[in-house]
Amino acid sequence: MDENELFQHIEKLVDEEKTLRSRTGADGPSDEDLQRLAAVEKRLDQCWDLLRQRRAKAEFGDDPDDAQARPVDEVESYRQ
């Protein structure tokens, strides 16, 4: 996935995240919406991490196409 495709994917995920966050029923968001929101948030973390990897590789003269998405468990454990 090149940088433009990655940005497009991030934009779609952000739009979905906004939609899910804006959904509220009488009892709040459904369990299905909450589960999907959690999955979208994890995927976004992976995509942002992949974008940072690609940029770092390019900055230091490596091939950005060698960057690989890391497992969710690894990405989720990073400190902000």
C-alpha positions as CSV (number, residue, x, y, z in Angstrom):
1,M,0.0,0.0,0.0
2,D,1.6,3.3,-1.0
3,E,1.2,6.5,1.0
4,N,-1.8,7.8,-1.0
5,E,-3.7,4.6,-0.6
6,L,-2.8,4.6,3.1
7,F,-4.2,8.1,3.5
8,Q,-7.4,7.2,1.6
9,H,-7.8,4.2,3.9
10,I,-7.2,6.3,7.0
11,E,-9.8,8.9,5.7
12,K,-12.4,6.1,5.3
13,L,-11.7,4.8,8.8
14,V,-11.9,8.2,10.3
15,D,-15.2,8.8,8.6
16,E,-16.5,5.5,9.9
17,E,-15.3,6.3,13.4
18,K,-17.1,9.7,13.3
19,T,-20.3,8.0,12.1
20,L,-20.1,5.4,14.8
21,R,-19.4,8.0,17.5
22,S,-22.4,10.1,16.4
23,R,-24.8,7.2,16.6
24,T,-26.8,7.3,19.8
25,G,-30.0,5.5,20.5
26,A,-32.2,5.8,23.5
27,D,-29.8,3.6,25.4
28,G,-26.6,4.8,23.8
29,P,-24.6,3.1,21.1
30,S,-25.4,-0.5,20.4
31,D,-23.0,-3.3,21.4
32,E,-22.4,-3.9,17.7
33,D,-21.5,-0.2,17.1
34,L,-19.1,-0.3,20.1
35,Q,-17.4,-3.5,18.9
36,R,-17.0,-2.0,15.4
37,L,-15.7,1.3,16.9
38,A,-13.0,-0.6,18.9
39,A,-12.0,-2.5,15.7
40,V,-11.8,0.8,13.7
41,E,-9.7,2.5,16.4
42,K,-7.3,-0.4,16.4
43,R,-7.0,-0.4,12.6
44,L,-6.4,3.3,12.6
45,D,-3.6,2.9,15.1
46,Q,-2.0,0.3,12.8
47,C,-2.4,2.6,9.8
48,W,-0.9,5.6,11.5
49,D,2.0,3.4,12.7
50,L,2.5,2.1,9.2
51,L,2.6,5.7,7.8
52,R,5.2,6.7,10.4
53,Q,7.3,3.6,9.5
54,R,7.1,4.5,5.8
55,R,8.2,8.1,6.5
56,A,11.0,7.0,8.7
57,K,12.3,4.5,6.1
58,A,12.2,7.2,3.4
59,E,13.9,9.7,5.6
60,F,16.8,7.4,6.3
61,G,17.2,6.2,2.7
62,D,15.4,2.8,3.0
63,D,12.6,1.6,0.8
64,P,9.2,2.7,2.4
65,D,7.6,-0.3,0.6
66,D,9.4,-2.5,3.1
67,A,7.3,-1.2,6.0
68,Q,4.9,-3.7,7.3
69,A,1.8,-3.3,9.5
70,R,2.6,-4.4,13.0
71,P,0.2,-6.6,15.1
72,V,-2.5,-4.7,17.0
73,D,-1.1,-5.9,20.3
74,E,2.3,-4.3,19.5
75,V,0.8,-1.0,18.3
76,E,-1.6,-0.7,21.1
77,S,1.2,-1.0,23.7
78,Y,3.0,2.1,22.5
79,R,3.1,5.0,24.8
80,Q,1.5,8.2,23.6
